[in-house]
């Protein structure tokens, strides 16, 4: 921090949502991360640029928020800010589209009889290799095909039974679970971390939605170890394998959802 004059730490309150009934809020820890960093590192207020951002709202309003957050000597023109904001949002939308396109391409090249693990979770759990103990690499070593939820198209899933879903990432987890349930060779894995308040609610709905299929919830913390992780992963792989073998023995339609009861 000694080499930087300013630190850009926005308060990001909510995210864009695909359905109007969703609220899209981030959890309190995400919203308050700026305050925690400032306190933990003893950063003076004058050195932090800290706009409060509502990404769900009209993007045109963001320029005004950013303009007021910058100190006078660094403050760009509002027209510059608007141009930069709209360009950034367009790039993000294109990135999201390409992720789904990549996921669809991967799925298209997988035999419908082979299981695919759909991994849900918050970005800091899904993509932090130190936190998740290189979960993706561990699955690859075992030959398990898996996709993170960001590569799965779920925006159109019916959320009428979860009206006014408060958490933005929670809604994405629920939508992905719904698609996982109705896709025969997909199986759910949810990564969470110890003491996650939002997930303590979401996990109940996750299990409820996937009650017709086996699912796995992995809770990670600073005491987690690869050996314990692999033990649960290998056990879950065996459960999925047995179910797939029963489906094949019962000659069930690979494109039709089923449940444990239907395969005996």
Buried (B, 14 or more C-beta within 10 A) or exposed (E): EEEEEEBEBBBBBBBBBBBEEBBBBBBEEBBEBBEEBBEEEEBEEEBBBBBEBBBBEEBEEBBEBBBEBBEEEEBBEEEEBBEBBBEEBEEEEEEEEEBBEEBEEBBEEEEEEEBBBBBBBBEEBBBBEEBBBBBBEBBEEEEBBBBBBBBBBBEEBEBEEBEEBBBBBBBBBBBBBBBBBEBBBBBBBBBBBEEBEBBEEBBEBBBEBBEBBBBBBBBBEEEBEEEEBBEEBEEBBEBBEEBBEBBEEEEBEBEEBBEEEEBE
